[in-house]
């Protein structure tokens, strides 16, 4: 609950009154104006260090945005808050010094939600920058910066955003996030694997907490808090609004609906309880609206955001509703298999066909383009990707080609590598038309420092047999996209080393999709993708990576 106009009291006076114990409970706005106090009994002093996990914002609208924080003085041990509801004041201003405050209010940090705060701020100007912060007790949070979306019917000259995914804490530093905070962006789309559920790896670059995988709510809260405590990740969150969706590692590797990766080791009842706990912890740590509050096994994550007449972002959920993965190429042709479930597919088709925007961007978790993993006549596919759901993929790609969908571009995570591809309804037929483009981005850290020589030795021969592949790479980083009415120009931004602090960022390649011409082309790239390999001379850390290269038979 939040009250958009509930805090016109001067900041110094409120802090002084709170410190003196003069405020007995959270402030509420009376219908006739002014404030009332809700009596909640004597107020024990709050622990120190409330804002250890930083601040974030998300899901920008033309008139508003979600702002987030969580009170967690002992973040790696359940949070460390007293078992009571705590009022948290918030304010949104047009300037970094908070002299032109435009919205104020009081939200309630409740024990049932881990003392997380989600404020859906409305009444803001479209296409504008804002600054926000929180206060609990006598402590003030770090300030964040955010940006609202353009007016729904505006024609912005440019939309600039980045997309990223896969940030295994144990695999290396979040060097890419530090650089991401220095880009000039309208938003960040994070496409899944925000946390990893793996047990602590004593030989890794840095370790997860605990003694094994998380299964209960407190364990998932602690795992999220470990990730959120990283200063580079906090900097990226505090600089732009994020549009988030989850993939598998937020719960269990390669889970599908109510089926875990290892059904022989997790009973249906145990996995359902694990899913409920993981969903709640995910919501508690993400800048999501109340519509995404988990309800038992379910959490509403697929949604649509509009950025003027220029672009729509269709956020997919390819885990909650999918069929279990097939185990053979023949089984993958089954038309009954679904990655999204029928309701979400209908929502997607309807939204793509009626968006009314120049570009349709799909924020998606796993790779659409066909991805053979072995050179020569034998084919090897990962059926956790859309290669395992071929009938539905073909159905959607044929819809792309009807002319009813303007300029579809699929943005994908998961692979820990970059794959830039044309999309065709039938990837095995050279005459099948190109109907769209897919940009599969690399990881922030998952996979550790890349072995580019091994990667290209494995995949360059396969690329020669895969004409829809336009570019491949396995360095760490993110993709920055500039969208205009004429084209979408995307830059792969990479770092060479995530095991040593301070590795610089640079553009490894640039890709262009022209409006009205499906597909993608490589506009520029480094002379040799192997030119920078072998620069790292420090210690090597064990990386447990389910997308490791080279692949072995």
Secondary structure, 3 states (H helix, E strand, C coil): CECCECCCCCHHHHHHHHHCCCCCCCEEECCCCCEEECCCCCCCCCCCCCCCCCEEEEEEECCEEEEEEECCCEHHHCECCCCCCEEEEEEEECCCCCCCEEEEEEEEECHHHCCEEEEEECCCCCCCEEEEEEEECCEECCCEEEECCCCCCCCCCCEEEEEECCCCHHHCCCHHHHHHCCCCCCEEEECCCCCCCCCCCCCCCCCCCCCCCCCCHHHHHHHHHHHHCCHHHHHHHHHCEEEECCCCCCCCCCCECCECCCCCCCCHHHHHHHHHHHHHHHHHCCCCCHHHCCECCECCCCEEEEECCCEEEEECCCCCCCCCCCCCCCHHHCCCCCCCCHHHHHHHHHHHHHCCCCEEEEEECCCCCCCCCCCCCCCCCCCCCHHHCHHHHHHHHHHHCCCCCCCEEEEECCCCCEEEEEEECCCCCCCCCEEEEEEECCCCCCCCCCCHHHHHHHHHHHHHCCCCEEEEECCEEEEEEEECCCEEEEEEEEECCCCCCCCCEEEEEEEEEECCCCCCEEEEECCCCCCCCCCCCCCCCCCCCCCCCCCCC
